[in-house]
Amino acid sequence: MNNILEELFNNYTDLTEQKESISQLTLEIENNKKWLKRNLNKRQKKLLLRIEDGKDLSSEIISKESFISGFKLGLKIGYEVNKEQKL
């Protein structure tokens, strides 16, 4: 049980430390995207939209995998708690 809680804590602290970096990167990406759109023709803008769609799809897949990992971790914790209570 301690290993599972330690794993959960480590995952949480890693995410909170990265939150500020992610916010800064997101702002920089949005600013660069606005600048780029102003300097593209119609065909290039369509290509940029397809690239953004691909990025969004990959983010969606990552979010799904993260949820599944968290759910599995929750199941492991539940199993360990129930196992300890039976002893």
Biopython code that builds the backbone (N, CA, C, O; Angstrom):
import numpy as np
from Bio.PDB.StructureBuilder import StructureBuilder

atoms = [
    (1, "MET", "N", (0.826, -1.196, 0.000)),
    (1, "MET", "CA", (0.000, 0.000, 0.000)),
    (1, "MET", "C", (0.869, 1.258, 0.000)),
    (1, "MET", "O", (0.561, 2.222, -0.702)),
    (2, "ASN", "N", (1.938, 1.256, 0.773)),
    (2, "ASN", "CA", (2.809, 2.426, 0.824)),
    (2, "ASN", "C", (3.424, 2.728, -0.534)),
    (2, "ASN", "O", (3.578, 3.893, -0.903)),
    (3, "ASN", "N", (3.781, 1.672, -1.288)),
    (3, "ASN", "CA", (4.363, 1.884, -2.618)),
    (3, "ASN", "C", (3.372, 2.570, -3.548)),
    (3, "ASN", "O", (3.744, 3.444, -4.331)),
    (4, "ILE", "N", (2.110, 2.168, -3.460)),
    (4, "ILE", "CA", (1.089, 2.762, -4.323)),
    (4, "ILE", "C", (0.879, 4.226, -3.966)),
    (4, "ILE", "O", (0.788, 5.076, -4.852)),
    (5, "LEU", "N", (0.803, 4.527, -2.667)),
    (5, "LEU", "CA", (0.630, 5.918, -2.249)),
    (5, "LEU", "C", (1.839, 6.764, -2.622)),
    (5, "LEU", "O", (1.699, 7.926, -3.003)),
    (6, "GLU", "N", (3.012, 6.184, -2.514)),
    (6, "GLU", "CA", (4.227, 6.904, -2.904)),
    (6, "GLU", "C", (4.212, 7.197, -4.402)),
    (6, "GLU", "O", (4.585, 8.291, -4.827)),
    (7, "GLU", "N", (3.784, 6.228, -5.195)),
    (7, "GLU", "CA", (3.687, 6.410, -6.641)),
    (7, "GLU", "C", (2.680, 7.509, -6.974)),
    (7, "GLU", "O", (2.928, 8.345, -7.843)),
    (8, "LEU", "N", (1.556, 7.501, -6.288)),
    (8, "LEU", "CA", (0.536, 8.517, -6.506)),
    (8, "LEU", "C", (1.072, 9.903, -6.148)),
    (8, "LEU", "O", (0.875, 10.855, -6.903)),
    (9, "PHE", "N", (1.734, 10.022, -5.025)),
    (9, "PHE", "CA", (2.296, 11.297, -4.584)),
    (9, "PHE", "C", (3.335, 11.799, -5.583)),
    (9, "PHE", "O", (3.338, 12.979, -5.936)),
    (10, "ASN", "N", (4.212, 10.915, -6.037)),
    (10, "ASN", "CA", (5.252, 11.320, -6.991)),
    (10, "ASN", "C", (4.646, 11.818, -8.297)),
    (10, "ASN", "O", (5.117, 12.804, -8.863)),
    (11, "ASN", "N", (3.595, 11.134, -8.783)),
    (11, "ASN", "CA", (2.934, 11.584, -10.004)),
    (11, "ASN", "C", (2.310, 12.953, -9.807)),
    (11, "ASN", "O", (2.390, 13.803, -10.694)),
    (12, "TYR", "N", (1.687, 13.178, -8.649)),
    (12, "TYR", "CA", (1.037, 14.456, -8.375)),
    (12, "TYR", "C", (2.061, 15.590, -8.289)),
    (12, "TYR", "O", (1.850, 16.655, -8.869)),
    (13, "THR", "N", (3.154, 15.377, -7.581)),
    (13, "THR", "CA", (4.145, 16.441, -7.436)),
    (13, "THR", "C", (4.815, 16.750, -8.764)),
    (13, "THR", "O", (5.136, 17.906, -9.037)),
    (14, "ASP", "N", (5.031, 15.736, -9.595)),
    (14, "ASP", "CA", (5.605, 15.985, -10.913)),
    (14, "ASP", "C", (4.691, 16.894, -11.732)),
    (14, "ASP", "O", (5.168, 17.803, -12.412)),
    (15, "LEU", "N", (3.385, 16.657, -11.671)),
    (15, "LEU", "CA", (2.439, 17.449, -12.449)),
    (15, "LEU", "C", (2.361, 18.890, -11.952)),
    (15, "LEU", "O", (2.311, 19.817, -12.760)),
    (16, "THR", "N", (2.349, 19.089, -10.641)),
    (16, "THR", "CA", (2.232, 20.451, -10.119)),
    (16, "THR", "C", (3.480, 21.265, -10.430)),
    (16, "THR", "O", (3.389, 22.470, -10.667)),
    (17, "GLU", "N", (4.634, 20.629, -10.433)),
    (17, "GLU", "CA", (5.871, 21.336, -10.765)),
    (17, "GLU", "C", (5.891, 21.746, -12.234)),
    (17, "GLU", "O", (6.469, 22.774, -12.587)),
    (18, "GLN", "N", (5.269, 20.954, -13.076)),
    (18, "GLN", "CA", (5.267, 21.236, -14.508)),
    (18, "GLN", "C", (4.158, 22.190, -14.927)),
    (18, "GLN", "O", (4.179, 22.697, -16.048)),
    (19, "LYS", "N", (3.195, 22.445, -14.055)),
    (19, "LYS", "CA", (2.031, 23.252, -14.412)),
    (19, "LYS", "C", (2.423, 24.655, -14.880)),
    (19, "LYS", "O", (1.897, 25.139, -15.882)),
    (20, "GLU", "N", (3.326, 25.302, -14.178)),
    (20, "GLU", "CA", (3.744, 26.655, -14.553)),
    (20, "GLU", "C", (4.469, 26.640, -15.897)),
    (20, "GLU", "O", (4.243, 27.516, -16.732)),
    (21, "SER", "N", (5.325, 25.666, -16.108)),
    (21, "SER", "CA", (6.045, 25.563, -17.385)),
    (21, "SER", "C", (5.072, 25.367, -18.534)),
    (21, "SER", "O", (5.236, 25.948, -19.606)),
    (22, "ILE", "N", (4.064, 24.550, -18.304)),
    (22, "ILE", "CA", (3.071, 24.276, -19.347)),
    (22, "ILE", "C", (2.288, 25.538, -19.677)),
    (22, "ILE", "O", (2.018, 25.806, -20.848)),
    (23, "SER", "N", (1.921, 26.316, -18.669)),
    (23, "SER", "CA", (1.188, 27.564, -18.901)),
    (23, "SER", "C", (2.010, 28.535, -19.743)),
    (23, "SER", "O", (1.485, 29.163, -20.661)),
    (24, "GLN", "N", (3.286, 28.656, -19.432)),
    (24, "GLN", "CA", (4.158, 29.553, -20.191)),
    (24, "GLN", "C", (4.308, 29.080, -21.637)),
    (24, "GLN", "O", (4.273, 29.886, -22.567)),
    (25, "LEU", "N", (4.472, 27.789, -21.818)),
    (25, "LEU", "CA", (4.606, 27.245, -23.169)),
    (25, "LEU", "C", (3.329, 27.442, -23.977)),
    (25, "LEU", "O", (3.383, 27.772, -25.162)),
    (26, "THR", "N", (2.188, 27.239, -23.338)),
    (26, "THR", "CA", (0.910, 27.415, -24.022)),
    (26, "THR", "C", (0.739, 28.851, -24.488)),
    (26, "THR", "O", (0.298, 29.086, -25.613)),
    (27, "LEU", "N", (1.076, 29.803, -23.654)),
    (27, "LEU", "CA", (0.984, 31.218, -24.022)),
    (27, "LEU", "C", (1.918, 31.534, -25.185)),
    (27, "LEU", "O", (1.541, 32.241, -26.119)),
    (28, "GLU", "N", (3.115, 31.015, -25.122)),
    (28, "GLU", "CA", (4.082, 31.248, -26.207)),
    (28, "GLU", "C", (3.591, 30.640, -27.518)),
    (28, "GLU", "O", (3.724, 31.254, -28.577)),
    (29, "ILE", "N", (3.028, 29.444, -27.450)),
    (29, "ILE", "CA", (2.503, 28.787, -28.653)),
    (29, "ILE", "C", (1.379, 29.612, -29.261)),
    (29, "ILE", "O", (1.349, 29.821, -30.473)),
    (30, "GLU", "N", (0.455, 30.084, -28.428)),
    (30, "GLU", "CA", (-0.664, 30.879, -28.932)),
    (30, "GLU", "C", (-0.188, 32.173, -29.577)),
    (30, "GLU", "O", (-0.696, 32.557, -30.631)),
    (31, "ASN", "N", (0.764, 32.842, -28.972)),
    (31, "ASN", "CA", (1.304, 34.077, -29.552)),
    (31, "ASN", "C", (1.977, 33.810, -30.894)),
    (31, "ASN", "O", (1.784, 34.566, -31.846)),
    (32, "ASN", "N", (2.758, 32.751, -30.972)),
    (32, "ASN", "CA", (3.428, 32.404, -32.228)),
    (32, "ASN", "C", (2.420, 32.004, -33.303)),
    (32, "ASN", "O", (2.603, 32.314, -34.480)),
    (33, "LYS", "N", (1.374, 31.324, -32.899)),
    (33, "LYS", "CA", (0.350, 30.896, -33.849)),
    (33, "LYS", "C", (-0.367, 32.113, -34.440)),
    (33, "LYS", "O", (-0.634, 32.147, -35.641)),
    (34, "LYS", "N", (-0.678, 33.105, -33.614)),
    (34, "LYS", "CA", (-1.325, 34.330, -34.107)),
    (34, "LYS", "C", (-0.419, 35.044, -35.112)),
    (34, "LYS", "O", (-0.874, 35.495, -36.163)),
    (35, "TRP", "N", (0.862, 35.140, -34.775)),
    (35, "TRP", "CA", (1.798, 35.798, -35.673)),
    (35, "TRP", "C", (1.883, 35.051, -36.999)),
    (35, "TRP", "O", (1.893, 35.659, -38.070)),
    (36, "LEU", "N", (1.943, 33.737, -36.912)),
    (36, "LEU", "CA", (2.058, 32.913, -38.112)),
    (36, "LEU", "C", (0.822, 33.045, -39.002)),
    (36, "LEU", "O", (0.949, 33.164, -40.220)),
    (37, "LYS", "N", (-0.363, 33.025, -38.408)),
    (37, "LYS", "CA", (-1.600, 33.115, -39.187)),
    (37, "LYS", "C", (-1.680, 34.420, -39.971)),
    (37, "LYS", "O", (-2.205, 34.448, -41.084)),
    (38, "ARG", "N", (-1.168, 35.483, -39.401)),
    (38, "ARG", "CA", (-1.199, 36.779, -40.098)),
    (38, "ARG", "C", (-0.336, 36.755, -41.357)),
    (38, "ARG", "O", (-0.554, 37.546, -42.274)),
    (39, "ASN", "N", (0.633, 35.859, -41.404)),
    (39, "ASN", "CA", (1.591, 35.842, -42.508)),
    (39, "ASN", "C", (1.423, 34.656, -43.460)),
    (39, "ASN", "O", (2.318, 34.369, -44.254)),
    (40, "LEU", "N", (0.283, 33.967, -43.386)),
    (40, "LEU", "CA", (0.055, 32.816, -44.248)),
    (40, "LEU", "C", (-1.027, 33.096, -45.279)),
    (40, "LEU", "O", (-1.929, 33.904, -45.056)),
    (41, "ASN", "N", (-0.918, 32.408, -46.418)),
    (41, "ASN", "CA", (-2.000, 32.479, -47.400)),
    (41, "ASN", "C", (-3.069, 31.436, -47.021)),
    (41, "ASN", "O", (-2.919, 30.699, -46.047)),
    (42, "LYS", "N", (-4.143, 31.394, -47.813)),
    (42, "LYS", "CA", (-5.290, 30.532, -47.485)),
    (42, "LYS", "C", (-4.901, 29.052, -47.402)),
    (42, "LYS", "O", (-5.303, 28.355, -46.470)),
    (43, "ARG", "N", (-4.130, 28.579, -48.365)),
    (43, "ARG", "CA", (-3.720, 27.172, -48.386)),
    (43, "ARG", "C", (-2.849, 26.828, -47.178)),
    (43, "ARG", "O", (-2.994, 25.762, -46.580)),
    (44, "GLN", "N", (-1.960, 27.727, -46.832)),
    (44, "GLN", "CA", (-1.080, 27.511, -45.686)),
    (44, "GLN", "C", (-1.859, 27.522, -44.370)),
    (44, "GLN", "O", (-1.534, 26.780, -43.444)),
    (45, "LYS", "N", (-2.892, 28.372, -44.294)),
    (45, "LYS", "CA", (-3.727, 28.402, -43.093)),
    (45, "LYS", "C", (-4.465, 27.077, -42.905)),
    (45, "LYS", "O", (-4.611, 26.601, -41.779)),
    (46, "LYS", "N", (-4.931, 26.478, -44.010)),
    (46, "LYS", "CA", (-5.593, 25.173, -43.927)),
    (46, "LYS", "C", (-4.619, 24.111, -43.415)),
    (46, "LYS", "O", (-4.987, 23.265, -42.600)),
    (47, "LEU", "N", (-3.402, 24.161, -43.887)),
    (47, "LEU", "CA", (-2.386, 23.219, -43.431)),
    (47, "LEU", "C", (-2.122, 23.401, -41.934)),
    (47, "LEU", "O", (-1.993, 22.427, -41.193)),
    (48, "LEU", "N", (-2.045, 24.650, -41.509)),
    (48, "LEU", "CA", (-1.841, 24.930, -40.085)),
    (48, "LEU", "C", (-3.001, 24.368, -39.256)),
    (48, "LEU", "O", (-2.775, 23.815, -38.180)),
    (49, "LEU", "N", (-4.222, 24.501, -39.738)),
    (49, "LEU", "CA", (-5.374, 23.956, -39.028)),
    (49, "LEU", "C", (-5.288, 22.435, -38.913)),
    (49, "LEU", "O", (-5.629, 21.867, -37.876)),
    (50, "ARG", "N", (-4.833, 21.780, -39.974)),
    (50, "ARG", "CA", (-4.673, 20.311, -39.904)),
    (50, "ARG", "C", (-3.608, 19.924, -38.898)),
    (50, "ARG", "O", (-3.757, 18.932, -38.184)),
    (51, "ILE", "N", (-2.537, 20.695, -38.836)),
    (51, "ILE", "CA", (-1.488, 20.438, -37.845)),
    (51, "ILE", "C", (-2.051, 20.612, -36.436)),
    (51, "ILE", "O", (-1.791, 19.795, -35.553)),
    (52, "GLU", "N", (-2.820, 21.676, -36.232)),
    (52, "GLU", "CA", (-3.431, 21.902, -34.920)),
    (52, "GLU", "C", (-4.392, 20.779, -34.551)),
    (52, "GLU", "O", (-4.439, 20.351, -33.398)),
    (53, "ASP", "N", (-5.167, 20.297, -35.540)),
    (53, "ASP", "CA", (-6.078, 19.182, -35.278)),
    (53, "ASP", "C", (-5.314, 17.928, -34.851)),
    (53, "ASP", "O", (-5.748, 17.207, -33.953)),
    (54, "GLY", "N", (-4.187, 17.675, -35.492)),
    (54, "GLY", "CA", (-3.359, 16.531, -35.117)),
    (54, "GLY", "C", (-2.810, 16.663, -33.711)),
    (54, "GLY", "O", (-2.767, 15.695, -32.952)),
    (55, "LYS", "N", (-2.390, 17.878, -33.373)),
    (55, "LYS", "CA", (-1.891, 18.136, -32.022)),
    (55, "LYS", "C", (-3.001, 17.929, -30.997)),
    (55, "LYS", "O", (-2.780, 17.329, -29.945)),
    (56, "ASP", "N", (-4.191, 18.426, -31.309)),
    (56, "ASP", "CA", (-5.323, 18.264, -30.393)),
    (56, "ASP", "C", (-5.690, 16.800, -30.215)),
    (56, "ASP", "O", (-6.009, 16.365, -29.109)),
    (57, "LEU", "N", (-5.645, 16.042, -31.299)),
    (57, "LEU", "CA", (-5.955, 14.619, -31.217)),
    (57, "LEU", "C", (-4.934, 13.888, -30.357)),
    (57, "LEU", "O", (-5.303, 13.031, -29.553)),
    (58, "SER", "N", (-3.660, 14.216, -30.516)),
    (58, "SER", "CA", (-2.644, 13.561, -29.698)),
    (58, "SER", "C", (-2.812, 13.939, -28.228)),
    (58, "SER", "O", (-2.598, 13.099, -27.353)),
    (59, "SER", "N", (-3.189, 15.181, -27.940)),
    (59, "SER", "CA", (-3.445, 15.592, -26.560)),
    (59, "SER", "C", (-4.622, 14.822, -25.974)),
    (59, "SER", "O", (-4.604, 14.435, -24.806)),
    (60, "GLU", "N", (-5.634, 14.607, -26.788)),
    (60, "GLU", "CA", (-6.801, 13.852, -26.346)),
    (60, "GLU", "C", (-6.419, 12.404, -26.002)),
    (60, "GLU", "O", (-6.884, 11.857, -25.002)),
    (61, "ILE", "N", (-5.585, 11.802, -26.822)),
    (61, "ILE", "CA", (-5.133, 10.434, -26.577)),
    (61, "ILE", "C", (-4.317, 10.368, -25.287)),
    (61, "ILE", "O", (-4.489, 9.451, -24.484)),
    (62, "ILE", "N", (-3.438, 11.332, -25.096)),
    (62, "ILE", "CA", (-2.624, 11.382, -23.881)),
    (62, "ILE", "C", (-3.512, 11.541, -22.651)),
    (62, "ILE", "O", (-3.278, 10.895, -21.629)),
    (63, "SER", "N", (-4.532, 12.398, -22.742)),
    (63, "SER", "CA", (-5.452, 12.593, -21.619)),
    (63, "SER", "C", (-6.189, 11.305, -21.290)),
    (63, "SER", "O", (-6.371, 10.962, -20.122)),
    (64, "LYS", "N", (-6.607, 10.602, -22.319)),
    (64, "LYS", "CA", (-7.311, 9.332, -22.113)),
    (64, "LYS", "C", (-6.400, 8.327, -21.419)),
    (64, "LYS", "O", (-6.817, 7.654, -20.475)),
    (65, "GLU", "N", (-5.161, 8.225, -21.884)),
    (65, "GLU", "CA", (-4.213, 7.289, -21.282)),
    (65, "GLU", "C", (-3.906, 7.671, -19.837)),
    (65, "GLU", "O", (-3.741, 6.802, -18.981)),
    (66, "SER", "N", (-3.830, 8.960, -19.572)),
    (66, "SER", "CA", (-3.592, 9.426, -18.212)),
    (66, "SER", "C", (-4.752, 9.062, -17.302)),
    (66, "SER", "O", (-4.548, 8.632, -16.167)),
    (67, "PHE", "N", (-5.976, 9.234, -17.804)),
    (67, "PHE", "CA", (-7.151, 8.861, -17.023)),
    (67, "PHE", "C", (-7.143, 7.370, -16.718)),
    (67, "PHE", "O", (-7.412, 6.963, -15.588)),
    (68, "ILE", "N", (-6.836, 6.561, -17.716)),
    (68, "ILE", "CA", (-6.811, 5.114, -17.521)),
    (68, "ILE", "C", (-5.758, 4.728, -16.486)),
    (68, "ILE", "O", (-6.006, 3.869, -15.640)),
    (69, "SER", "N", (-4.595, 5.351, -16.547)),
    (69, "SER", "CA", (-3.548, 5.070, -15.561)),
    (69, "SER", "C", (-4.002, 5.444, -14.155)),
    (69, "SER", "O", (-3.774, 4.695, -13.205)),
    (70, "GLY", "N", (-4.643, 6.597, -14.023)),
    (70, "GLY", "CA", (-5.154, 7.017, -12.724)),
    (70, "GLY", "C", (-6.226, 6.088, -12.205)),
    (70, "GLY", "O", (-6.277, 5.783, -11.014)),
    (71, "PHE", "N", (-7.082, 5.640, -13.105)),
    (71, "PHE", "CA", (-8.145, 4.710, -12.722)),
    (71, "PHE", "C", (-7.557, 3.385, -12.239)),
    (71, "PHE", "O", (-7.994, 2.834, -11.229)),
    (72, "LYS", "N", (-6.572, 2.886, -12.963)),
    (72, "LYS", "CA", (-5.911, 1.641, -12.549)),
    (72, "LYS", "C", (-5.247, 1.802, -11.189)),
    (72, "LYS", "O", (-5.305, 0.903, -10.350)),
    (73, "LEU", "N", (-4.620, 2.947, -10.979)),
    (73, "LEU", "CA", (-3.991, 3.212, -9.690)),
    (73, "LEU", "C", (-5.037, 3.235, -8.582)),
    (73, "LEU", "O", (-4.803, 2.706, -7.495)),
    (74, "GLY", "N", (-6.182, 3.842, -8.851)),
    (74, "GLY", "CA", (-7.277, 3.857, -7.880)),
    (74, "GLY", "C", (-7.759, 2.455, -7.559)),
    (74, "GLY", "O", (-8.051, 2.144, -6.404)),
    (75, "LEU", "N", (-7.845, 1.606, -8.577)),
    (75, "LEU", "CA", (-8.248, 0.218, -8.346)),
    (75, "LEU", "C", (-7.216, -0.517, -7.490)),
    (75, "LEU", "O", (-7.577, -1.301, -6.612)),
    (76, "LYS", "N", (-5.933, -0.260, -7.748)),
    (76, "LYS", "CA", (-4.883, -0.894, -6.946)),
    (76, "LYS", "C", (-4.984, -0.459, -5.485)),
    (76, "LYS", "O", (-4.844, -1.276, -4.575)),
    (77, "ILE", "N", (-5.228, 0.828, -5.271)),
    (77, "ILE", "CA", (-5.365, 1.331, -3.902)),
    (77, "ILE", "C", (-6.558, 0.667, -3.228)),
    (77, "ILE", "O", (-6.459, 0.221, -2.085)),
    (78, "GLY", "N", (-7.685, 0.600, -3.931)),
    (78, "GLY", "CA", (-8.870, -0.052, -3.380)),
    (78, "GLY", "C", (-8.604, -1.501, -3.034)),
    (78, "GLY", "O", (-9.036, -1.983, -1.987)),
    (79, "TYR", "N", (-7.897, -2.198, -3.906)),
    (79, "TYR", "CA", (-7.572, -3.603, -3.654)),
    (79, "TYR", "C", (-6.700, -3.730, -2.415)),
    (79, "TYR", "O", (-6.950, -4.579, -1.559)),
    (80, "GLU", "N", (-5.671, -2.882, -2.320)),
    (80, "GLU", "CA", (-4.763, -2.955, -1.166)),
    (80, "GLU", "C", (-5.490, -2.624, 0.134)),
    (80, "GLU", "O", (-5.254, -3.272, 1.153)),
    (81, "VAL", "N", (-6.357, -1.637, 0.112)),
    (81, "VAL", "CA", (-7.107, -1.269, 1.321)),
    (81, "VAL", "C", (-7.997, -2.428, 1.745)),
    (81, "VAL", "O", (-8.052, -2.768, 2.927)),
    (82, "ASN", "N", (-8.685, -3.028, 0.802)),
    (82, "ASN", "CA", (-9.559, -4.164, 1.132)),
    (82, "ASN", "C", (-8.756, -5.359, 1.619)),
    (82, "ASN", "O", (-9.186, -6.082, 2.517)),
    (83, "LYS", "N", (-7.603, -5.559, 1.029)),
    (83, "LYS", "CA", (-6.728, -6.686, 1.446)),
    (83, "LYS", "C", (-6.264, -6.467, 2.883)),
    (83, "LYS", "O", (-6.268, -7.406, 3.679)),
    (84, "GLU", "N", (-5.869, -5.250, 3.224)),
    (84, "GLU", "CA", (-5.392, -4.945, 4.577)),
    (84, "GLU", "C", (-6.505, -5.056, 5.594)),
    (84, "GLU", "O", (-6.263, -5.470, 6.727)),
    (85, "GLN", "N", (-7.734, -4.692, 5.214)),
    (85, "GLN", "CA", (-8.853, -4.761, 6.147)),
    (85, "GLN", "C", (-9.241, -6.199, 6.463)),
    (85, "GLN", "O", (-9.755, -6.473, 7.548)),
    (86, "LYS", "N", (-9.005, -7.115, 5.539)),
    (86, "LYS", "CA", (-9.358, -8.522, 5.750)),
    (86, "LYS", "C", (-8.396, -9.187, 6.718)),
    (86, "LYS", "O", (-8.744, -10.180, 7.356)),
    (87, "LEU", "N", (-7.182, -8.643, 6.833)),
    (87, "LEU", "CA", (-6.191, -9.244, 7.738)),
    (87, "LEU", "C", (-6.520, -8.951, 9.132)),
    (87, "LEU", "O", (-5.801, -9.373, 10.038)),
]
sb = StructureBuilder()
sb.init_structure("model")
sb.init_model(0)
sb.init_chain("A")
sb.init_seg("    ")
for serial, (resi, resn, name, xyz) in enumerate(atoms, 1):
    if name == "N":
        sb.init_residue(resn, " ", resi, " ")
    sb.init_atom(name, np.array(xyz, "f"), 0.0, 1.0, " ", f" {name:<3s}", serial, name[0])
structure = sb.get_structure()
